[in-house]
């Protein structure tokens, strides 16, 4: 019985060796090498490929770190910005539509201390009335006071202002 066991074991080992040799040749062909390379040449090729794989892995790790750093930077930049609120200063929105709480822009000029408008003593520039009038329209106030309703004395009324309209 022991002989049968040893014989069966030898046959199994031989079959495994044949399968492994066949698989080795198949792998050598798949890698693009000729079958007549011996084990030392294969070991050298394997070592060279291991070095290349190591370099590629280091490059991959470095690039992964760079990607993570850039993702963090993008998140920082995108998260820190608020959407721009449209106001009359940065768009065509009229000033009346500015949101409440948005301050108006201040003038860049320094205040002079004077009141706005024409200053005392300056010569005005008024358009003179024309002598060639095509039509005249007289306007009279109501005969009664709009406040109290008492009749007004039209005999003592005077012309308060005259005006010309130019078309």
C-alpha positions as CSV (number, residue, x, y, z in Angstrom):
1,X,0.0,0.0,0.0
2,X,2.9,2.3,0.7
3,X,4.3,1.6,-2.8
4,X,1.0,2.6,-4.3
5,X,1.0,5.8,-2.4
6,X,4.5,6.7,-3.4
7,X,3.8,5.9,-7.0
8,X,0.7,8.0,-7.0
9,X,2.6,10.9,-5.3
10,X,5.3,10.7,-8.0
11,X,2.8,10.7,-10.8
12,X,1.0,13.7,-9.2
13,X,4.3,15.6,-8.8
14,X,5.3,14.9,-12.4
15,X,1.9,16.1,-13.7
16,X,2.2,19.3,-11.7
17,X,5.7,19.9,-13.0
18,X,4.5,19.4,-16.6
19,X,1.6,21.9,-16.0
20,X,3.9,24.4,-14.4
21,X,6.4,24.2,-17.2
22,X,3.6,24.6,-19.8
23,X,2.3,27.6,-17.8
24,X,5.8,29.1,-17.6
25,X,6.3,28.9,-21.4
26,X,2.8,30.4,-21.9
27,X,3.7,33.4,-19.6
28,X,7.0,33.9,-21.4
29,X,5.3,34.0,-24.7
30,X,2.6,36.5,-23.3
31,X,5.4,38.8,-22.0
32,X,7.0,38.8,-25.5
33,X,10.2,36.9,-24.6
34,X,11.7,34.0,-26.4
35,X,11.5,30.6,-24.7
36,X,15.2,30.0,-24.8
37,X,15.8,32.5,-21.9
38,X,17.3,30.7,-18.9
39,X,16.2,31.4,-15.4
40,X,19.0,34.0,-14.7
41,X,17.9,36.1,-17.7
42,X,14.3,35.8,-16.6
43,X,15.3,36.8,-13.1
44,X,17.1,39.9,-14.5
45,X,14.1,40.8,-16.6
46,X,11.8,40.4,-13.7
47,X,14.1,42.6,-11.5
48,X,14.1,45.3,-14.2
49,X,10.3,45.2,-14.4
50,X,10.0,45.3,-10.7
51,X,12.1,48.5,-10.7
52,X,9.9,50.1,-13.4
53,X,6.8,49.1,-11.4
54,X,8.3,50.7,-8.3
55,X,9.0,54.0,-10.1
56,X,5.5,54.0,-11.6
57,X,4.0,53.4,-8.1
58,X,6.0,56.3,-6.6
59,X,4.8,58.5,-9.5
60,X,1.2,57.4,-8.9
61,X,1.4,58.2,-5.2
62,X,2.9,61.6,-5.9
63,X,0.2,62.4,-8.4
64,X,-2.5,61.2,-6.0
65,X,-1.1,63.5,-3.3
66,X,-1.1,66.4,-5.8
67,X,-4.7,65.7,-6.8
68,X,-5.8,65.7,-3.1
69,X,-4.0,69.0,-2.6
70,X,-5.6,70.6,-5.6
71,X,-9.0,69.3,-4.6
72,X,-8.6,70.9,-1.2
73,X,-7.5,74.2,-2.8
74,X,-10.6,74.1,-5.2
75,X,-12.9,73.5,-2.3
76,X,-11.3,76.4,-0.4
77,X,-11.7,78.7,-3.3
78,X,-15.2,77.7,-4.1
79,X,-16.4,77.6,-0.6
80,X,-15.1,81.1,0.3
81,X,-16.9,83.0,-2.3
82,X,-20.4,84.3,-2.1
83,X,-22.5,84.9,-5.2
84,X,-22.4,88.5,-6.3
85,X,-25.5,90.4,-5.5
86,X,-26.7,92.5,-8.5
87,X,-26.9,96.2,-7.6
88,X,-27.1,99.4,-9.6
89,X,-23.3,99.7,-9.2
90,X,-22.4,96.4,-10.9
91,X,-25.3,95.8,-13.3
92,X,-28.1,97.4,-15.2
93,X,-30.5,97.2,-12.2
94,X,-32.0,100.6,-11.4
95,X,-31.0,102.2,-8.0
96,X,-34.6,101.8,-6.8
97,X,-34.3,98.0,-7.0
98,X,-31.1,97.9,-4.9
99,X,-31.6,95.4,-2.0
100,X,-32.1,97.0,1.4
101,X,-28.9,97.1,3.4
102,X,-26.7,97.6,0.3
103,X,-25.0,101.0,1.0
104,X,-25.0,103.6,-1.8
105,X,-21.6,104.3,-3.3
106,X,-20.0,107.5,-1.9
107,X,-18.6,110.2,-4.0
108,X,-14.8,110.1,-4.5
109,X,-14.7,113.9,-4.3
110,X,-13.7,115.6,-1.1
111,X,-16.5,117.9,0.3
112,X,-15.8,121.6,-0.2
113,X,-18.0,122.8,2.6
114,X,-20.3,124.9,0.3
115,X,-24.0,124.3,-0.2
116,X,-25.1,122.7,-3.4
117,X,-26.4,124.8,-6.2
118,X,-25.5,128.3,-7.4
119,X,-23.4,130.2,-4.9
120,X,-24.1,133.8,-3.8
121,X,-23.0,136.4,-6.3
122,X,-22.6,134.1,-9.4
123,X,-24.2,135.2,-12.6
124,X,-27.1,133.0,-13.6
125,X,-27.8,131.6,-17.0
126,X,-31.5,131.8,-17.9
127,X,-33.0,131.3,-21.3
128,X,-34.5,134.6,-22.4
129,X,-38.2,134.7,-23.5
130,X,-38.8,135.0,-27.2
131,X,-40.5,138.0,-28.9
132,X,-42.0,135.8,-31.6
133,X,-44.9,134.2,-29.7
134,X,-47.4,132.2,-31.8
135,X,-50.1,132.0,-29.1
136,X,-50.9,133.2,-25.7
137,X,-53.0,131.4,-23.0
138,X,-54.1,133.1,-19.9
139,X,-54.7,131.2,-16.7
140,X,-56.7,132.4,-13.9
141,X,-57.0,130.9,-10.4
142,X,-60.3,129.7,-9.1
143,X,-62.8,132.3,-7.9
144,X,-62.9,130.7,-4.4
145,X,-60.1,129.8,-2.0
146,X,-59.3,126.1,-2.2
147,X,-58.5,126.0,1.6
148,X,-61.5,127.8,3.1
149,X,-63.9,128.3,0.2
150,X,-64.3,132.1,0.6
151,X,-64.6,134.1,-2.7
152,X,-61.4,135.7,-3.9
153,X,-61.2,139.4,-5.1
154,X,-60.2,139.1,-8.7
155,X,-59.9,143.0,-9.0
156,X,-56.8,143.1,-6.8
157,X,-55.1,140.0,-8.3
158,X,-51.7,140.5,-9.9
159,X,-49.6,138.4,-12.3
160,X,-47.3,136.2,-10.2
161,X,-45.4,134.6,-13.1
162,X,-45.2,134.2,-16.8
163,X,-43.9,131.2,-18.7
164,X,-43.2,130.2,-22.3
165,X,-43.4,126.7,-23.7
166,X,-41.3,125.8,-26.7
167,X,-42.2,122.9,-28.9
